[in-house]
């Protein structure tokens, strides 16, 4: 790589970090506004495997208080949950006043992986398409701010990311047998997504599509869009004065060698 190319690469990275830092500052202001106003925010992240959802969620939550901003990533439903009303296992994670909840995949599993892989019946699938828009309208009427994002990745870029996961031991855990199935059923997933959008891309709760072939741009664009969708005011941060330590010299502490310290290898 030429020196000029290296410099341009560094500049691009620096710009990404700079823009992300700006957005992080705004996210903190949004968080404080949500707390002060008692807002309830739900953000749904959906898309194909390796589309960049997880990375965006990580950058979104990075500067925020985990007691305010929570991530929900549910696994396979239990036998009991399979007998419940379909939306029941998700309802329990909806936010209280002053909270933001991010769903890393959501109730839309039924319209995607469950439909394509045959994990639900045709009747269950059709009922989901009928009831989902009503369910979401109920959430909005209850005062919840609901945003839905679909991360769109090309087949070529998904293949490149899958190969990277396979070859990188630090990312190997991200790859599952289901990912292989998603590749072999690319067309079926495309059809399922199109039908899902036809039924659930409503005026009250629309889908927002994120072009995610470029991960860094996708993260910045998504976070920026969230900030634009929730009216908030920048909060004044009260100055904090660090109190003086109390007089502790009269207290004799036990010798340090009474404690077990970990080895200092670095």
N, C-alpha and C positions, 0 to 999 in steps of 0.2 A: 504494500500500500504506500502511495506517495505521501510525502509530508503534508501536502495541501489537503489530500483526502482525509488524513488523520485529523487535521485541524478542523475540517468541516464536520467530521463525525463528532468530535468533542464539542463543537459549537452547537450542533443539533441536540446532543445530550444535555448540554448546559441549558439550552432553551427549554427543553422538556422539564427539567428539574425546576427551573425558574417559574414556568407557568403552573406546574403542579403545586409549588409552594404558595403561589398567589391564590389558587383555588382552595388549598387547605385552609388558608386564612379565612376565606369566605365561608367555608364549611363550618368553621368554629363559630362564626357569627350566626350562621343559620341554626346551629345547634342551640345556642343561647336563646335565640328568638323562639325556637320550638318549645324550649323549656318555659320561658317567660309567658308565652301565649297559651300554653297547654295544648299545642297542636298534636295531632296523631298522624304520623306519616308512614306509609307503606310503599316500598319500592321493590318491584318484581324484576328479577334478572333471568331472562331465558335466552336460549340459543342452542346451536349445535355444540357437541363436545369440542373442546379446545378452541372455542370462539372468543375467549378472553374475558368471560364473566368474572371468574375468580380473581384475576389480577385487578380488574376494575373495582370490585368490592373491597379488596385489600387496600387499594389506594384511597378509596372513599372513607373507610373507617379509620385509617392510620392516625389522623390527628384528633379523633373524636373520643369522647368518654364512653367506654363500653357499657356503662349503666344507662346511657341515653340512647346510643346507637347500637342495636343488636342485630346479629346475623343469624338467620334461620336456614339451616341446610339439613333437611330431614332425609333419613335413610329409607330403607324398604319398610312399608307399613307392617305392623305386627298382625297376628291373626285376629286380635280383638279389633284393631283399627280397620281391618278389612270389612268388618260387619257394621261399622258406623256409617252415618251420613258422610258422604265423600269429603265435604269441606270441613268436617268437624276437627280433624287433626291439625288443620291450619288455623282455625279460628282461635284456638287457645294461645297462639303466638302473636295475635294482633296487638298493636300498641295501646298502652294507656296514655293519658294526657301527658305531653312532654316527652314522648318517645318516638324514635325512628326505628323501623324494622325493615331490614333488607332480606328478601327471600332469594337465596341462591338456589334457583329452581323452586317451583311452587305448585299450586293446584293444577297448573298446566301440564304436569306430568301425564295426566289422563289423555290430553289431546295430542301428546307427542309419543314418548317412549311406551306408555301403556297401550296406546292404539297400535303402533307399529309392531311392537313385540308380542302382541296378543295377550297382555296381562290384564285386560278388562274385556268384558263382553261388548257386543255391538250395541246392545240396549244401554249399558252403562255409559258408553262413549256418546251416544246420541243424547242421552239425558244430560250429560255434562255440557254439551254444546248448547242445549236449551237453557239450562239453569245458570251457567257461568255468568252471562251478562247481567242476569237479575241479581245474582249474588254480589257482583261488583257494584251494581247500582245501589244495593242496600248498604254496602260499606261506605260509599260516598255520601249517601243520605244521612248516615250516622255521624258524619263529620270527619271521616278519614280522608286524607289526601292520598290518592292511589295513583302511582306512576308505574308504567309497564315498559320495559326495554327488551327488545329482541336484538341479540348480537349476531350480525350476519357475516359469515366467513366463507370465502370461496373454497371449492374442493381442493384446489392446488395448495392453498395456504394451510388448510386443515391437515393435509397429508404431510406437509413439511413439519408442522408442529407435532404430529403424531410420531414421526420418525425421530424428532429431537427428544421426545419423551422416552422413546424406547432405548435410545443410545445414551441418555444422560441418567446416571444412577440417582441423582438428586431429584429427578422428575419422574422416575419410574413408577412411583406410587400413584401418580395421576392417571396412569393407563390401566384400563380394565377390559375384561372380555367384552363388555357392552360397547366399548369404543370400536372394537373390530366389527361388531354387528351394525353399528351406526354407519360405518364406512360401506359395508356391503348393501345396506338398505338406504343409501343416499336419496334415491328417487322417492321411496316411500315416505321418508321423513320430509322431503320437500312438499309432497302432496298433502301430508298431514298438517304441515305449517300453513299452507295456503288455505285449507279448509278452516283451520283454527282462526286465522285472521278474518276470514269471511264472516264468521259468527261472533267474534269477540272484539273486533276492532271497532268499538262503538264511539259515538260522539261524546258520551259522558266519560268513558275510560278508553282512550285510544292507545294503540301500540305506537311506540317510538322505536324506529329501527336505527341501530348503530352499526356503521360500516367498520368492521373490526379486523380487516386484513392488516392494518397497522395498529398494533396493540397500544402504543403510546398515545397516538392520536385518538383512538377509541376511548381511552381512559379520560383524557382531557375533555373530549367532546361530550361524553356522557355526564361527567361531574358538572361541567358548565351548564348543560341543559337542565339538570336537576335544580341547580341554583336559580335558573330562569323561570322554573315552573312553580316555585314556592315563594310568594312575596314575603320578604323579610327586611328588617332594618339592621344596619350594623349597630352592634351593642357597645355602649360605653363600658370599658373595663375599669373597674374601681382599682385604684392603686393599692398595692399590698405592702405593708410595712412588716419586716421581719422582727419579731419581739426579741429582746435581749434574753440571753440564757440566765436562768435563776442561779443564785449562789449555790454551787454544789461542792465547793472545796472542802466543806466540813464532812462530806460523805466519803468514806474510804471504800473503793470498789475492790472486788476480789482480784487476785493476780490474773494476768492475761493467760498464763499457761494452764489455768483451770478450764479453759474453753478449748474445744476441738476445731481447729481451722482446717479448711481444705488445702491441699498442696497448691502452691503457686507455681504452675508450670509455664506461665507466660509473663 
